Amino acid sequence: MNMYAFTELQRYVANEISKKIGREIKVGRYTHTADSYHLYGSYFSEISQWLEQIKTKSLDARTVNTEDVQYFLDSGKIDVYNNKQNSKIPLLENHKKRLLREIPKDRHAELKE
C-alpha cells in the first residue's frame, strides 16, 4: 500500500501541475526500494522462493506495473470506503467521493452505504 500511495501522489502532483501550466505532464516511472521487508518466520517458504527469483529473474521479470495489480489496489480502496479496519477517524466526504469515482463501476456492488 505504500507503493500505491506514492504512485497516487505522483499522479496527483502531475495532474495538478498540468492544470496550472495548461499542458499535460505525464507520470514518470516510480521505483521503490525498501530496506525492511517485515519478514517473519511463518513466511519462510515464500521468502525462500522470492530470494530464488531474485537470483534467476531479470529486473524486468520482477517488475510490477500498476495495471498488473489494479484489482488489488481497487480492493484496498473498497476496504477504505467500507471502513473495513473500523477506524474511528471518519472518511472525509471529498475523499469518499474520489474513491467512488476511482472504484470501477463493476465493483460498486461491494460498497456499503
N, C-alpha and C positions, 0 to 999 in steps of 0.2 A: 504494500500500500504506500510505502514511502516513495517508491519509484513512480507510482501513479500520481501521487500528489505533486511531485516535482515536474512531471511532464504536463500535468494540468496547469500548473503555474506557468510553465514555459509557453503553453498555448495561450493562456490568458494574457500574458505580457505581450506576446506577438500581436494578438488581436487589438489590444489597447493602443499599441504603437501604430498599428495600421490605421486605426481610426484617427489618431492625432495627425499623422503625416499625409493621409489621403492616398496611400498606396499599400498594397499587400506586403506584409512581412511574413515570410514562411517560417514555420517552426523548424529549427535545425535538429541535428542528431543529439540525442541525450545518452550519455554514458554514465553508468552508476557503479561506483566502487564501494564496497562495504568492507570494513576491517573487523567486523564482528558479526558472525552469522547466527549467533544464539543457537548453537548446535548442542543437542543433548544426547545422552547415551541411548535413549529409546529410538533415535533416528539413525543408529549406526549403519544399518543396512543401506538406507537411502543415501547417507553421506558417502559411504564407500563407493556406491555406483556413480555418484556425482563426481567424486575425485577421479575415478577411472575415465569418465567422459572428458574431463579437463585435459588428461594426458593424451587422449586419442583424437579428439574432435577439434576442428579449426574454430577460430573465434566466430566466424560467420555461422557455423553449425550450432554454436552455443548462444547465439544472439536471439533475443525475443523482440518482436515488433508489437506495437500496441494492438494491431489487428489480430495477432495470434492469441491474445489474452483478453480480448474485448468482452467476451461473455463473463469472465470472472470479475472484470472491472465493473461491469454493469450490475453484477450480483452484489458487489460491495456498495454501490450506490443504492440499490434496493434495500440492503440491510440498514444503511444510514437513514433512508427515508422512513423505513418501518421502525426505527429505533430498536433494532434487534439487541443492542448492548444495554438497553434500558438506562440510557443516560438521563441524568437529572437536568442536563443542560438542554433547553428547548432548541429545536431546529428553527432558525430564523426563516420567516416566510419567503424572503427572496432566495434563500438557499434551497428551500423546498421546491419553489417554482423552477429553479435552474435544474435541480435533479429530475424533476418531472419532464422537462424538455429533453434532457440528455438520456434518460432511460428509454430504450426502444419501445415503441407502442405495443409491439407484440409481447412485451413482458409486463405491461401495466396491470395485468390480472394478479400479479404477485404483490402489488402495492396495497397497503392497508390505509384506509381513510379514517 
